[in-house]
Amino acid sequence: AAMAFASASTLTAYVDSPVWDKVIWGAAITIPAYTGYLRMVSRKHFPTDIIAGYAVGASVGWLIPHLHRVKHNGDSPLTLDVRGNFLYLGYSF
C-alpha cells in the first residue's frame, strides 16, 4: 500500500490530466486492497492485519511524498541542534 500510494502521489504531481489522476489513484487504491483480499482468502493473514497494513501503508505512502513536496520561503524546515549531551532534530510544518 505504501508503494502504491507513494507512486500515485508522485505520478499525479507530474500529470496534468484529471482523467489520468483518477486512473492512477484508482489503481493505487485497488491493487493493495485486492492483494490484501487474496492474502486473506489464502489464510495467510487475518482481516485485522490487512486493514491495519492498508491504513498504515496508505498513510505513509501519501505522507512521505507530501512532506518532500512542501515549499518553504527560504528557511529550512529542518533544524539540527546540539544541547549538552543531546542531539535534537526538528521539522517544522
Order of alpha helices (4+ residues) and beta strands (2+ residues): alpha-alpha-alpha-beta-beta
